Amino acid sequence: MAVPGGGHVNRPAAGTVVRGAVSLAGAALIGWGVYGIVANVGVGGWAPWFAGAAVLHDGVLVPLVLVAGVLTGFVPAAYRGAVRAALVIAGCVTVVALPMVLGEGRRADEPSRLPLPYDRNFAIVLAFVAAVAVTSVAVRGVARRRRRTR
């Protein structure tokens, strides 16, 4: 668009406008969530959880993931993706299932709370994840051998 003085006004691309609008909407929702937490729980209720999550993430989770990454570096490259995917999935399942496996919240006077054999079910899920990873590695190995013989 021409403006007096011979210059041009650069209009942002449509994608930039949409991205900005979505970012503003996201920031507004985050602000609303923070307001809700502070107003309903208070700083003393959420601050220790927030700090604990940061410490747990940086002090436990990150070092574990780094060690797993280094150790899986010794796995042959063709199979490394399947092994790493299985480890990530197993880690996510563990984070979700661990409180139930440990029985957090179970009470003897309320048998309907956490009534299932979570430890057994957790082991079944981990075995399934391992079986899928092993099957993936085996299928890749067979396909590799077939390609070599041709």
C-alpha positions in Angstrom: 0.0 0.0 0.0 1.4 3.4 -1.0 1.6 6.1 1.6 2.4 9.8 1.2 6.2 10.3 0.7 6.6 7.3 -1.5 7.0 4.7 1.2 5.1 1.4 1.6 3.3 0.0 4.6 4.1 -3.7 5.1 1.1 -5.6 6.2 1.7 -8.8 8.2 0.8 -12.0 6.5 -2.5 -13.7 7.4 -0.6 -16.5 9.2 1.2 -14.0 11.5 -2.1 -12.4 12.5 -3.7 -15.7 13.2 -0.6 -16.8 15.2 -0.7 -13.6 17.2 -4.4 -14.0 18.0 -4.0 -17.6 19.0 -1.0 -16.6 21.2 -3.0 -13.9 22.9 -5.9 -16.3 23.5 -3.5 -18.8 25.0 -1.9 -16.2 27.2 -5.3 -15.1 28.4 -6.3 -18.7 29.2 -3.0 -19.2 31.1 -3.7 -16.0 33.1 -7.2 -17.1 33.9 -5.8 -20.5 35.1 -3.2 -18.8 37.3 -5.8 -16.5 38.7 -8.0 -19.5 39.5 -5.3 -21.3 41.3 -4.2 -18.4 43.3 -7.8 -17.3 44.2 -9.0 -20.8 45.1 -5.9 -22.6 46.5 -3.7 -19.8 47.6 0.1 -19.6 47.2 0.8 -21.9 50.1 -1.2 -24.7 48.4 0.3 -24.7 45.0 3.8 -23.2 45.4 5.3 -26.3 47.1 3.9 -28.5 44.4 5.3 -26.3 41.7 8.7 -26.1 43.3 8.7 -29.9 44.0 7.8 -30.6 40.3 10.7 -28.4 39.2 13.2 -30.1 41.5 11.9 -33.5 40.6 12.1 -32.7 36.9 15.6 -31.2 37.0 17.0 -33.4 39.7 15.6 -36.8 38.8 13.8 -37.0 35.4 16.4 -35.1 33.3 19.4 -37.1 34.6 17.4 -40.4 34.0 16.6 -39.4 30.5 20.2 -38.4 29.7 21.6 -41.6 31.1 19.0 -43.6 29.1 19.9 -41.7 26.0 23.6 -42.4 26.5 23.0 -46.1 27.2 20.7 -46.5 24.2 23.5 -45.0 22.1 25.1 -48.5 22.3 22.1 -50.1 20.6 22.5 -50.6 16.9 21.2 -47.6 15.0 18.5 -49.6 13.2 16.9 -50.6 16.5 17.6 -47.5 18.5 14.4 -45.7 17.7 12.2 -48.6 18.8 14.2 -49.0 22.1 14.0 -45.3 22.8 10.3 -45.1 22.0 9.6 -48.1 24.3 11.6 -46.4 27.1 9.6 -43.1 26.7 6.3 -44.9 26.7 7.3 -47.0 29.7 8.4 -43.9 31.5 5.1 -42.1 30.8 3.1 -45.1 31.9 5.2 -45.4 35.1 4.7 -41.7 36.0 0.9 -42.1 35.7 0.6 -45.6 37.3 3.1 -45.3 40.1 0.8 -43.7 42.7 -1.8 -46.5 42.2 0.9 -49.2 42.2 2.2 -47.8 45.5 -1.3 -47.7 46.8 -1.4 -43.9 47.5 -4.9 -43.1 48.8 -5.9 -46.7 49.5 -7.8 -47.1 52.8 -8.8 -50.3 54.6 -12.1 -48.8 55.6 -13.0 -48.0 52.0 -12.3 -51.1 49.8 -13.8 -49.5 46.7 -10.9 -47.0 46.5 -8.2 -48.4 44.3 -9.7 -51.9 44.2 -7.8 -53.3 41.2 -4.4 -55.2 41.1 -2.5 -52.2 39.8 0.9 -53.8 40.2 -0.1 -56.7 38.0 -1.8 -54.5 35.4 1.2 -52.2 35.4 3.5 -55.2 34.7 1.1 -56.3 31.9 1.3 -52.9 30.2 5.1 -52.8 30.5 5.3 -56.3 29.1 3.1 -55.2 26.2 5.3 -52.2 25.5 8.3 -54.4 25.5 6.7 -57.0 23.2 5.8 -54.3 20.7 9.4 -53.0 20.8 10.8 -56.5 20.4 8.4 -57.2 17.5 9.4 -54.0 15.8 13.1 -54.8 16.1 12.5 -58.3 14.8 10.5 -57.1 11.9 13.2 -54.6 11.0 15.8 -57.3 11.3 13.9 -59.7 9.0 13.3 -56.9 6.5 17.0 -56.0 6.6 18.1 -59.6 5.9 15.7 -59.9 3.0 17.1 -56.7 1.5 20.6 -58.0 1.8 19.9 -61.4 0.2 18.3 -59.7 -2.9 
